[in-house]
Amino acid sequence: MIALHRLTHPDHVVFLNSDLIQTIEATPDTVISLTNASKLVVIEKPYEVLGLIREWRASIVANALESRDAQAEALADVVHLAGSRPEPADE
């Protein structure tokens, strides 16, 4: 979610799910139209909103990559430990 400020309440933060954004217009105020037909007028400029969206999505990808790397390391440890066990003796 991205943190924005309504034009009517600039001191209060509004967290918006960026996946719900349909359009962002500068009319001259920034008007964000959502997929549910709601509109939100914010003090941030359109390019600021785009930057916030990019940062948010990049953080999601970065977290996914970190998680994937951690899982790969854990799997490598399991494989290493499994390979170090002695083989059962044939009877």
Summary of the structure (lengths in Angstrom):
residues: 91
radius of gyration: 23.7
end to end distance: 61.9
largest distance: 84.4
contacts: 202
relative contact order: 0.14
helix: 45%
strand: 26%
